[in-house]
């Protein structure tokens, strides 16, 4: 019995696509990872991809050089089809199909992420006044 393919990571600049065949896939320099990237700037256990409810998520595993989504360093993030994933200096485009229900999950997560960053930590703690539009 073969595993279903939930999508693939396509190296930016060329190379073979990497099929995403498990619900949880680890990425790193160690050969024991599901996706082994044998580069000195990739941590031994760099990041982890998780497929939940038809949507992919990436989580950085405290890597030295970081994991990025569309150029922004992240600890954990939902990733949508077409997003660019940076694993250290190596770039991949994630390709997969969103079902209608997964599209709703992705949109809700995107709005939740936006809300989290709507205020500074100082504002959230009540130690600073919210910045008004006229301050910009």
Phi, psi and omega in degrees: 000129182263155178281142176290149177269122182266004182142193179205156173260123182252118180298130177286129181098358176114161181125170181286138176292148180254115181290139177260098191251354179239162178287336175227125180225128179267150180230135177175183182283332181294142179294341180284351177287155176295322176239111183261119176247101186275071177232142182300331183271004175260130180292158182300324173230091193275305181206174182223134175257135179231133180253110181231131176052037176081011182231141177269143175233150174238142178227126177286138182257047182060042181290156181292316187255004170083164176237133182236149172237119182052040176086355181255125179294134185228155170268318177204141183200144168289138179239131183262159177306133180092349178296148176264127181251125177255119176249100192059239180261008183262128186254138177225148172253130179269133179234123174197168181260132175266128172285171180300317180291324178291328177298320179295316178301315181296319180293318178296319179294322179296318179292321179296320179296318179298317182296324181300324184262010182291334180234153175285164177298323178296320178294318180297325180279354181079016182264355178216150177282145177299142180285129180271164182298328181288344178285343184288000000 
